[in-house]
Amino acid sequence: MIDRAVVDGLFPADLPEPGHWEERYPARDLPEGAKVTRIGPSPTGFIHIGGIYVGMIDRDVAADSGGVYVVRIEDTDQAREVEGALEQFDRAFEYFHISSDEDRNRGSYGPYLQSEREQIYLTYVRHLLRQGKAYLCFATKDELADITARQQASKVPTGYYGKWAIWRDADPSDVAAKLAEGTPYVVRFRAPEGETRTSFVDAIRGRLEHEANRNDAVILKSSDQSPRLPTYHFAHAVDDHLMRVNLVIRGDEWISSVPLHQQLFAALEFEPITYAHIAPLMKQIPGGKRKLSKRKDPEAGVDFYIGAGYPADAVLYYLRGLANGRLAEVPLAEALATPIDLSLCGVAGPLVDLVKLEDLSADHIATLSGQQILDAVRAWAVEYDAELVPVLDNEKDLALRALAVERDGVENPRKDLRKWSDFRPAYGFFFTELFVPVDGPADERLVPLGVAPEVVTAFAADLVAQYEHLDDPQEWFDQIRALAGKHRFAPNAKEYKKNPDAYVGSIREASQLVRVAITGATRSPDLHATAQALGASEVLRRLRALTS
């Protein structure tokens, strides 16, 4: 153990004592049983949909107990920080309505960026060094690599522990010599000796038992770096204590770190906190399933959902059903208003099924009014489809008429919108700025119908000349049927199949000519309702394109 004066000489002379920070961040005045939760995204990458999943649970548990939900940015690994990550965090949390009670813009327990808490960490590192619960380590990368190689050759667990921890019990004079030479060092935690097993109660999984931590983990990075920042393990212990977090909800990959975290809390004389380890979101693959991966799976990234325009409420509804299965069985509004119950979270990773999500999303959108859909599509388009914005602004009434087709006043409304980016392919043909009219009777979209161009031209010319924009759907279609008969289209497919040489096609092909001319596709909403929404002049303009 090195002399206290030597330890103190390694830190700023005006560095506060632990008592200063304890007074600066007092125990929170909250109701009994209130949970203080936090999520700690790292700007080394963009947030995963799993981060929204955990943040949603964090917020629910805190709010339901009368507690506080904190967003803390864990940016101690500044060398790997990704530009724009912080802005993406804000965008993701805002889009999915996971508003925090405290974050880097508000709250009295900050700073909420770990990179701005250097003094706090240094206080507690010095505190452990003074007590001999931590020590300086001057081991080089080559020495550490050699230790690992010898451990592997000896077939013993790798790590920096016991006899392999070459600076753990170094002579103070050797430490002083290295310091005099200006050799860079890290600070390592002195793991307690003699512990073999440890256990803790997980708020989801119950009592878990693990091998005790043996490694002397690095708690403060190299002395030749500025700012002097801690590693994640140490920073989270200090921050959770001073922010008065009492429940940490995180992915189950952190279970193996709990033994070290327990030791750090004990060494720092902090009140232990409860952990709840969530099963990770999974993806079905041939032969099984695996964790949803940011590197392999586009649907793992939050921007996938925002960019495609999945309604936030639909995604949250789906995620809540993954967290607590009973919430998938109740209506969306009820599920969003019902707090997630940790005791009902499973220990097996739930599968993310985009087909199921899109079905839920389509059902949700079908309950919205045309105005609600239009507002949502426009808000999405401002960021992701700028060309669509002026179209919607200039043709608002037309957009609402289009959205009313097979939706307003029907028992089973049309469900062709699963996300806002579906609006253009589903409804773009209503707008002259977006619609591509047929290029005469030989247009490639007409070719699959198998009708000769001269027949198309004659049929279309007659229809344009005699067209009536009738309100009654049957009467409107009867005019098409009558002209189809005049131009030798069979009255039905059966008749055409029975005697194909007698006809140029069936009524199906004739009606599809009209459909493609009006909508640009062989599949569309109800054709009469579509024509009514477009208006007589626009219908005629599009039909004339068949004759040119």
N, C-alpha and C positions, 0 to 999 in steps of 0.2 A: 504493500500500500504506500503510495507516494505522499509526501508531506502536504498538509493542507495549504501551506503558503505557495508551494509549487502549483497545486491545483488552481488556487485563486489567481495566480499569475497568468494562467492560460485564458482568462475571461476578462471582459471589460470591468474596470474597477467599480463602475456605477451599476453593475448588474443587480437587479433586485433579488431579494430572498424569496423563497416559496411563499412565505406569509403575505407578501405584497400581492401576489396573484390570487391567493385564496380570498383576500379581502376585496380585490378588484372584481372577482367573479363569485359572488356569494351563492349560497344555496337558493334555488328558485322558490318563490312563494306561490306554490301550486296546491291544488286540492290533493288529499290523500289518494294514492293510487294513480296519480297522473303520470303519464309516460312522456319522457323527452326522447325523441328519436331523431336520427340524422341520416342523411345520405351524403356520401363523400365522393362525388365523381372526380376523376383525374383527367386533366386536360392533355394527357398523353394520347388521347383518342376521343372520337365522338361518342356520345352516349348511345348505349345499346337499348333495345326495347326492354331488355331485362332491367335496365336502370329505371325506366318508367314503371315497370311492374313493382319493383321494390319500393320506389318512391311513393307510389300509390298506397301501398300497404303502410309505409311509415306514416304518411299523412293521416290515414284513417285511424290507425291505432292511437296516435297522439291526440287527434281531435276528439275521438270518442271518449277518451279518458280525461279530457280537460287539460291536456298537456301541451307540448310545444314540438313543432317539426322544424328541423334545421337543415339547411343546405350548406355544407362546408366544402370548399374546393381544396382537394388534396394535391397540391402542385409542388411537392418537394422534389420530384424528378424533372427538373426544369430543362435538362438536356434533351429530353424526349417530348417536350411540349409541342402540341400541334396547333398551328395558327388557326384561329377561328373557333377553337373548341369551346371557349367560354361563351361565346355568342350562340353557339349551337345548343349548349345547355339551357340558356335562357329561352331560346326558341322552342325547345322541346318541352320544358316545364310549362311554358305559357300555353302552348298548343293543347296539351293534355290536362290543363287546369290543375296542375299539381303545384299550387302556390304554397310557398313556405312561410312560416311565421318569422323566420330569421334567415338572412342570407347576406351576401356581400353588399347589399343595398340597404339593409335595415337590421336592427337588433343590437342589444347592449352586451352581448357576450363575444364580440368579434375581437380582432379581425377574423373574417370568415374565409380568408385565403391563408393556407399554411405558410406560404412564402413570406407573409407579413407578420409571422409570429416568432421570428427568430429569437428575440430576447426571452420569450417565455420558455422555449425549449432549452436554451442555454442555462437558464436558472436551474432547471431540473436535472440536466446532465451534470452540472457542477455539484448539485446536491448528492447525486449517486456517487460521483468520484470522491467526494469528501468522506463518504461513509464506506468506501471500499467496495461498493456494490457495482462499480464499473471501473474500467481501467483503460489506459492508452495502449494502442496496438500499432506497432510500426511494421508489421509484416508486409512484404512486397507482393506484387501479383505473382512473381515467379515462386516465391516461398509458399504462397497459398496453393498454387498449382502443384507444387511438389508434394505438399501435404496430402492433397486430394489423390494424387497418383499413388502414393505409398499406402493410403487407406484402401484404395481399390485393390492394390496388389495383396494387401493383408486381408481383404474381404471383410472389412469392418465398416460400419456406417461412416459416410463422409460428413465432414463438418469441422468446425473449429471448437473443440471441446477437450477436456481432460489433458492428457499429455501432448495432444496435438495443438493445444492453445499455447503457442510458444511465448506469448507476452503476458499470459494470465498472472503468473507469479514471478515476473521479472524483477531483478534486483533494482531498487530505486536508483542506484548509481548508473545503471545501464539506460534507464529511462531518461535521467538527467542528461546523459551524454548525447542521446538522440535529439533531445530538445535543444541542446546547445548547438548541435550541428544544423538545426532547422529542418530535420527530417519530417516530412508529412506523416500524420497519424490519423487514425480513426479512434472513436471511443466505442468500446464493446461493453455490453452488459455481462456481469459476472453471474452466470446461471448457478442457482443453488445446487450444491452437491448432495447426493444421497437420495434425491427424489427419483423414483422409478415409474410410478403411475400417478395419474391425476384424474379427477372426474369433475363434471359440472352438470348443471341442469339446464338443458336447452329449452327455451319457451315453446318450441314446436316438437322437438324430438324426445323430450324427457331427459333422464340421466344418461350421460355419455361418459365413457371411460377411455382414456388414451395414455400412451406413453408420455411421461413428463419430458419437457424440453431439456435437452442437454447442451445445446449450442450456445456459445457466447455471441449472441447476435450483435451486429453493428447497430448502435443507436444514434451515433452522430457521424456524418460523413467526413471526408478527408479535410484536414485542417488547412489545406492549400486552396480550398474553395470558398467563394463568397457569393451569397450569404452562407453562413454555416447552418445547414439544414439537417434535420434528423431523418432517419429512415421512417417508412410508414408505420412500422410496429410501435416505435416510441412516440411518434407524433400523435397517433390515434389515442394512445393511452392518456397522454397529457391533455389533449383537446377534449376527449370525451369526459374526463374528470372536471375540467374547468368550465366546460359548457353545461355541465351537470346533466349529461346524457345518462339515462338509466336503462335504456333498452336499445341494443344495436341489432337491427335486422339486416342481414346480408346473405350473400350466396353461400351455399354449403361448401364451396372450395376453401372457405376460411376456417372450417372446423379444425383442421390440423394446426392452425396458428393459435388456437385458444390456450394451450398449455403455456406458450411463451407470454401471451397477453396476461394470463393470470399471474405469472411470475413478475412481470413488470408492474402491475397494479399493486402487488404485495410489497415489492421493493420500494415503490414510491409512496407507500402507506396511503393509497387511495382506496375508497370504498369500492368493492367489486361491483360490476354491472352485469346485467343479464344479456345473454346473446340468444338470438332466434335465427337459425340458419334455414333459409328458403331453398327449396329444391329448384334447380335451374330450368329454364325453358328449354324444351327439346324439339328436335326435328326428326320426322320419320324418314328413314333411308331404307334402301333395299336390305332386307334381312335384319332390321332392328331400328334403333334410334340413337341419336347423339345430341350433344349440346348444340344449341343454336350458336352459330359462329359468325362473328363480325367479318372475318376474312372470307368465309365461303358462302354465306347466305345473305343476299340483299335484304331479305325481310328481317334480319337481325338489327339493322340500323334504323334509328328513329326517323331519319330523313326519308327513308323509303315510304313510310306511312304519310308523312307530311307532304312530300312531293307529289304523291299519287292522289292526295286529297281524301284519305279515309276520314270520315267524321270522327272527331275525338271521342264523342260519347259512345259510338259503336265499338271503337277499339277498347275503351275503358270497360265497357260492358263485357266484352269478350275476355279481357284480362282478369276481371273480377270473378268470372266464372271459372277461370283456371285456378285462381287462388282458393276460392271457396265454391265447390261444385254446386251447392244449393242456389247460389246466385245466378247460375245459368238457367235455372228453372223458373225464374220470376221475371216479370216485365222489366224492360230496361230502366224506366224511371225508378222503380222500386229497388233494383239492384244497385243503381248509382247512389241511392240514398241510404242503403244499408251498409254499415261499417263492416269491413273485413275482420273476421275473427281468427286470430293466430292459431287457436286450438283446432280450427277446422282446416288448416293448411296441411296438405299431404307431404310425405317425405319422398315421393317419386316425382320426377320432373314431368310436368304436364307438356303435352305436345302442342306446338303452334301450328294450326291448320288454317292456311289462308283461304281455302274454299269455305270452311265454316265461318270464318270471319267475314268474308264477302257476303255470305247468305244473311248473316246477322245485320250487316251494314245495309244491305238492300231492304231488309224488313224495316229497319229504322228509318231510312230515307223515305220509304213509302208512307210513313205516318206524318211526314212533314208537309206543310203547305207549300204551294208553288213559290210564294214569296220567301219563305224560309230557305228553300233550296236555291233560289236565285241569289239571295244575299250570300249564302255560303259559297256558291260557285264563284261569284264575283270576287269575294275576299280571297279565295284560293288563287284565282286567275291573276290577280294583281302581281303575285309573286312568280307564278309558274306558267301562265299562258297569257302574256300581255296583249296579244292580238285579239283575244276574246273579250277583253274589258270594254272597249268602245262599242263593240257589237251589242253586248248586253245593255250598255247604257243607252244606245240609240234605238234599240228595239225591245224595250222592256215589256211592252204589252204583248208583242209577238212571243217573247220568251215565256211569259206566263200562260199564253194560249197553248203553246207547245207543251208545256209541263202539265197542262190540264188534260191533255189527250190520254184517255184510258186511265186517268187517275182521279179526277174530280167526279164525285157522285157515283162511283162504282164500288161494288162490294170487295172485289179483289184488285186493288190498284196495280198498275204496271210497275215492275221492279227491274227496270233496265239501268238504274243508277246504283252502283255499289260504292262508288267514290266519286269525288268531284271531277276527276280527270275523265270520267266516262261521259260527261256532259257533251263535249264536242263530238265524239263519234256517235252518240245516241241522238242528239238533238241539233247538231250543227247544220244539218241539211235544211232546217227551217229558215236559215238566214242567208240572204242572197250573197253576203260577203264571204260566206264559208262554203256555200253550195257549189258543186261543180256540175253544171247541166250536161245532159247527154250530148255527144258530138254527132248528131244525125242518126239515121237508122242503123248504121254499122258500128255504133259505139260498142266497145269491148264488153261493157256491162250487159248488153243485150244479146250478145252472141250465144251464151248458154241457153237462151230461150228457143233457139232454132227457128226463128221466124225470118223469112226472106225480107231483105231491106225494102223491096218495092211494096210488100204487104204492109210493113211497118209504116211506111210513108203514107200510103193510101188510108189506112185505118186511122192514123193520127190526124191527117188532114180533115177527114170527116168529123172526128171527135171535136177538133178545134172549131170547126164551122158550126156544129150543132150543140156545143157544150152548154149545159144549164147548171148553174151552181145551186143545186137543190138542197134544202135543209133535211129532208127525209133520207136516211141512209139507203133504204131499199130502192126508192125512186131514183136516187143519184146513181146507184150501181146499175139499175135497169137500163139506163141510157148506154152504158158501156156494153152491157150484155146484148142489147139490140144491134148496136154497130158491129159487135164481134160476129153475130150471126150473119149480118150483111156481107162481111168480108171473109166468110167461110171458115170461121173458127167453130169447132164442135161445141155443143152446149155443155159437155162435161168430158172429163178425161176418159171415161169408159167408152163413150161413143167414138172418140178420136182413136183410141186403141183398137177398136173393132174395125174401123175402116180409115186408116191413116191417109190413104191416097185421095180421099174425098174432102179432106180438110187441110188447112194451112197450120193448124194447131188446135188447141182447145181453149175454152174460156179462161182456163188458168193462165195460159201464155198471154192472152189478150190483157187480162187484168194485171199481169206482171209487167207488161209493157208500160202501162199507165203508172204502176207503182215505181218502176225504175225512173221514169221520166220525172215524177213528182218528188221522189225521195232520194234517188241515186242508188238504191239498193233493192234487192229482192225481198228483204226482210225489213219491216218497219212497223210503227204503230198503226192502228186502224186507219185505213186509207181515207175513208170519208171524213173522219174527225181531223185527220191531218190536212185534207184539202180545205176544210172549214177554217182551220186555224190560219192557213196561208192566205186565204182570200181568193176570189175568182180571178183577178188579174194576174196574180202570181202563178196560179195553177195553169192558166192559159199560156203564159210566157214559157213555162217549163214544157208543156205539151208541144208547143210549136217547135221546140228543139228537135223533136223526133222527125220533123218534116224537112229540116234544112239539109 
